[in-house]
Amino acid sequence: MALTIAKPTSAIFAAGVAAVFGAFFGIFAGTAQGSGLLGFVAGGAVIFALSWVLASFMREQQKAARWGLAVIFIVAGFLFAGLPGVVTGAIFGVFFGWLIFFVASGRYRTGIPPYATPRQVLWHYAFRIIAGLILVFLITPILVVMPLSFNAEDFFTFTPEMLAFDPEGYSLKHYRDFFTNSDWQGALWNSVRIAPVSTILAVGFGTLAAIGLSQPHVPFRQAIMAILISPMIVPLIISAAGMYFFYSRIGLQGTYLGVVLAHAALGIPFVIITVTATLVGFDRSLTRAAANMGADPVTTFFRVQMPLILPGVISGGLFAFITSFDEVVVVLFVGSAGQKTLPWQMFIGLREQISPTILAVATILVGISICLLATVELLRRRSERLRGMSPS
Amino acid sequence: MSDTTQNGPMLAADGTPLKRSLNRALRRQKLRALMLIAPLLIFVLVTFIAPIADMLFRSVENQIVSDTLPTATEVLEDWDHTTGAPPGEEVYQALYYDLYLAAEARAHTRLGTRLNYEYTGVSSLFRSTGRGLEDLGEEYQDILEDADDRWGEGAFWYELMTGTGDTDARLVREHRARLQALENARLTGDVGFAPSVEIKELLPQTTFAYTDFAVFTALMDEDVVAEEDPWEGVYAGLAQDLETADLSGYDGPGAEALVAAQQTLAEQAEPINYTAFFESEDKDWVSPDIWATIQTYSSTYTGGYFLNAVDMQLTPDGIEMRPDGQRLYMVLFQRTLFMSLTITLSCILLGYPVAWLLANLPASKANLLMILVLLPFWTSLLVRTSAWKVMLQQQGVINDVLVWLGLVDDAARLVMINNQFGTIVAMTHILLPFMILPLYSVMQGIPPSYLRAAKSLGATNWTAFWRVYFPQSVPGIGAGSILVFILAIGYYITPEIVGGRTGTFISNRIAYHISTSLNWGLAAALGAILLAVVLLLYWAYDRIVGIDNVKLG
């Protein structure tokens, strides 16, 4: 519902706004070539001229104008810097083409109340840019890791070949190393052996306890809850220290069982929290209805309650799984060389002999977490839908 | 209904009073709930709470001194360190036999390491003396064996010590307990030896040393006591006993050999002097300082580790600050607090605009942007840390870009890693989602009409934000800040990798003490302090936000 009607602005204004951006990017291009001031002036002037032309004469043929601008930029980029220049030119061409008409057509005003002063409009967009930069800050590290993992060299930075989009600069050798190196495969195997078992433990105990906790009359509910949640609150290093001391007393330190138990303890709070949250919306009359129709408590649980809280159980299980799969501090102390997990191997790699294989592993892990994120989100939606169906 | 008009209690369908019937049902319900919770509760108590309790226990536990030197610390109790004189011969005598057993069990170096935390140099003192203990007894052993071969035979010794008549099983039990404390393990099995009461009265020190030997041989080496030659220390005990023993009334096994030995020793050997022996091993043994330290730390529980953790120390004269050069924990605590605060502040500054944007965009766009927040949240911690290591390195991506832009000279690349800056940047990034999510959920509940109402009443943008919107978002800031602060203060992995020497936290020191310096007591004390801070903050979090409001994803 756009309250504000888009009013076309003057060509000078559109060109001026575009020129500010042009000058800004010009500084960087300029410093890279030797003179920041020159870049600033040239960038501003060129963009101003181009924008003014487009905004004055080509308002009606927007599409053609934007394509034209992109082509000009691409050609200019190619002449300057070859293939990488084409990519840079395309990005800037599309950006400026969009920017010029966004301003010139007055569309930039549509999301803002009609009474907003020019300064408020400026602040509105400045704020978006700031927030956008922060979001970029949030995902840059991940975006940097992914391309670097295809590096053909053993460097942790973009080589000139990579920047030139030379196929020679890219390779899968770090992935190959991950899949053939016995250290990494051993670590992967250990992770795969530990995480599911501790997840099953956490989910099994946790679901039962969550059902118990959601009963109407539980003595010492607060205290029990505090104890069960505590593994999430206590800093990992303290948990690790305590477990190291205690498990070495009882002979669990350095054993597979010790690591599994420790990880299960760390995953339990997540199961408790997600399952109790699901149970909050659970309609008790359903179990009563089941009992009324002659189902015993076990049948009621598996046929009525379990299907309804399953999304919560699964997402709790996923949290527990990722906790164990990602965990490094506790396994570092409680485990021994025989329980070296993937994060542990990465930790060693980062601290001692930093090898780019880490980046390949990191990329794979990001892929896994994207899948898990999607699963949890789907489950959450399903859970909400199911809850919507039951009268509450 | 007619029921209510009846006199007497209301009855349930089966005839029991309704009140009792209801109570029973309630009790059964409670019991069922507890039964469902019990397995997990026991599981968490064993796998998690017990370790934490163990850590707290270790932060004050100090049995090692009295376990390793049980008799010496007991005799030492009467000694007054303020006199400036070393303790008397009886302390050195007790020390000799305590240390002998400890050296056989290889426990003396452990004690040396423990006391070295309090008094530098004790470690090497114990180690070197432990090697030389046999020399004292060997002297007498040689003399005795030259005079009579039987003194070198295990069977003869066994017969002599077992004697005839009553045996003293209690002494063996005591020595077994002594060895158990030393080995820190339960030792089962039969010793197969008990000294006779008669010989114990006649040769007390010999019996003491021989029982130590017998218990150790039977339980640790798993040999038959009668077939093994006794330790050199036993000969030292015999030499001491024979100096004064009155053998005239003794007619048990080996009586004539004892009389002969008494004579031989009186003729050929110097009287035994433990003080002189220890002094010859190392002059430090006659320094009162060592003994004052042992005396100070001989109690079973100590606050010494906690004092260490706050740069103080327990000296014989009371509690005092450590010398200037050795104070590092207060600095570390301050740094941990300062960096955690900085990280929290940066998270507020960066998280607030993003949360505001997310809360004020239409749902479809907000969900899309939310993915950008959740993706790093879900990404492995090590992935993000490695990413920052890659980006911040001197040959890393950021420096390369800066050099390419000409903002930084190639020779003067910025040092952004292995210092506080690196830790703060990486941890701000890692903890930012924990700030954005609570802020977002609070901001979603603030009606946008308030801001419009304020503006329509004539408030400027800033006033409307500062006086109307901001106060309503404070609970979100509070929740997010405490969450981020709690997480930051106990972080280990990221500071370890990108922190270098100046960017590390107290948690890194705890890990160092556990795995490298092996000062577990100090690690436990530092951990206990950190735990107390976190629990305090968590309590505050509970008061502000409530445990039940913890949400995920």
Interface residues (C-beta under 8 A of the other chain):
Chain A: F28 T31 A32 G34 G36 Q120 W123 F127 R128 I130 A131 I134 L135 F137 L138 I139 T140 P141 I142 V144 V145 L148 F155 F156 T157 F158 L201 F205 G206 L208 A209 I211 G212 L213 Q215 P216 H217 V218 P219 I224 M225 A226 I227 L228 I229 S230 P231 I233 V234 P235 L236 I237 I238 S239 A240 A241 G242 M243 Y244 F245 F246 Y247 R249 L261 A262 A264 A265 I268 F270 I273 T274 A277 S315 F319 I322 F325 D326 V328 V329 F333 P343 M346 F347 L350 R351 I354 I358 L359 A362 L365 V366 S369 I370 L372 L373 V376 E377 R380
Chain B: L26 Q29 K30 R32 A33 L34 M35 L36 I37 P39 L40 L41 F43 V44 L45 T47 F48 I49 A50 P51 I52 A53 D54 M55 R58 L350 P353 V354 W356 L357 L369 I371 L372 V373 L374 L375 P376 W378 T379 S380 L381 L382 V383 R384 T385 S386 A387 W388 K389 V390 M391 Q393 Q395 G396 V397 D400 W404 L405 G406 L407 H429 L432 P433 N461 I486 L487 I489 G490 Y491 Y492 I493 E496 I497 S507 I510 A511 I514 S515 W520 A523 A524 G527 L530 L531 V534 L535 Y538 I547 V550 K551 L552 G553
